[in-house]
């Protein structure tokens, strides 16, 4: 039972914790204030809603470390979380007691973020911060999340929202012109890569991680398919691999790192001798660098290919010397979409370039025409365009979302299913718009000047 003690000019209360031990809180002006506060804590203990004030004194940096240790998410998510924590969240809140994070202090920080970073990045930082604080509430470190709720965020000056969506995506004809430029600049592989993204809607990570054994190209016409099994990412955090029966360091290196030569790196990362025998279920740490990991949201899927794309992929496999990957880099290494990719490949095939003679350390560059209307498009715009094409054609939503690697929510997601005929319908329609894109002249009016997000 709570009781009060005189401590100099103020009062201290002693109250009982759920464990039966006593805790104390000081600084009350009167004995009654101290007793009222202590009895309130004991009432919360009986109601099983007690939040220990001392837990709120834990530094936010300590809570972040504990939180990361219990998170069970993909390697890519951990890498993203760590990047945002290091760059933005830890510098601001590392040494702040978690109970001292208030709504007002958060809003001041939010204003700084809005001045320093782009809206999408700020939104991602806020999402991560909300997860950290929500879980702190679940752990009873703090009584509530100090981040403003959706309704409270509406307070303040009204910010106008642009009515028009300016996300740039490609029409079938534009996608074909971009692919033509890619072929002129770098040959067959890059031509096929652009068309693969445009006509399958693959994410760039899924393109980088596309293995030769994920293609089924022996059947005729509409029997050929592509399996989305992996995404290729350059990781700065080690990934893990659970050994399956019969696997060796070499087979794991080929499966997860797309390079049998990296078996030695796996052995070194796990203090194993080269050629060491592995047991099923054993956990191995994979070295940093290019790694094949499950696709985003575990969106495994098999896509029926339009015949023209199946033909192109078969031609590419016959000409491509890489043992594992369908789309390696120019030097035969795993594809990396970085500044060099944008500067030397992506920007020229969109915006065009003048011919340049060979210079020391650089090959001659061919002249490329600009593709009108796509100057600001990013590679993901090809995926957006794919979704737009399918919507324009009126395919069932469940089939479209499944092809994109999304899952429908609610009743529709429970009761809607994709039939083989739906998949064939999509492949036939894609073949049709490809053939139309090859025709000379302008495209039908409904494609002109269209921009839309999906």
RACOR-V464566 format. One record per run of one state. SS is the DSSP state (H for helix, E for strand, - for the rest). FROM is the first residue (numbers start at 0). LEN is the number of residues. If there is no record, write none. Layout:
BEGIN
ss | from | len
SS | FROM | LEN
SS | FROM | LEN
END
This chain:
BEGIN
ss | from | len
- | 0 | 2
E | 2 | 5
- | 7 | 2
E | 9 | 7
- | 16 | 5
E | 21 | 7
- | 28 | 2
H | 30 | 16
- | 46 | 6
H | 52 | 5
- | 57 | 1
E | 58 | 1
H | 59 | 11
- | 70 | 4
H | 74 | 19
- | 93 | 3
E | 96 | 1
H | 97 | 3
- | 100 | 2
H | 102 | 14
- | 116 | 2
H | 118 | 20
- | 138 | 13
H | 151 | 3
- | 154 | 17
H | 171 | 15
- | 186 | 1
H | 187 | 13
- | 200 | 3
H | 203 | 5
- | 208 | 2
E | 210 | 1
H | 211 | 3
E | 214 | 2
- | 216 | 4
H | 220 | 3
- | 223 | 1
E | 224 | 4
- | 228 | 2
E | 230 | 5
- | 235 | 4
E | 239 | 3
- | 242 | 6
H | 248 | 9
- | 257 | 2
H | 259 | 10
- | 269 | 13
E | 282 | 3
- | 285 | 3
E | 288 | 5
- | 293 | 2
H | 295 | 3
- | 298 | 2
E | 300 | 4
- | 304 | 2
H | 306 | 13
- | 319 | 5
E | 324 | 1
- | 325 | 13
H | 338 | 13
- | 351 | 1
E | 352 | 1
- | 353 | 2
E | 355 | 1
- | 356 | 2
E | 358 | 1
- | 359 | 2
E | 361 | 1
- | 362 | 2
E | 364 | 1
- | 365 | 2
E | 367 | 1
- | 368 | 11
H | 379 | 14
- | 393 | 3
H | 396 | 8
- | 404 | 5
H | 409 | 6
- | 415 | 4
H | 419 | 18
- | 437 | 7
H | 444 | 3
- | 447 | 7
END
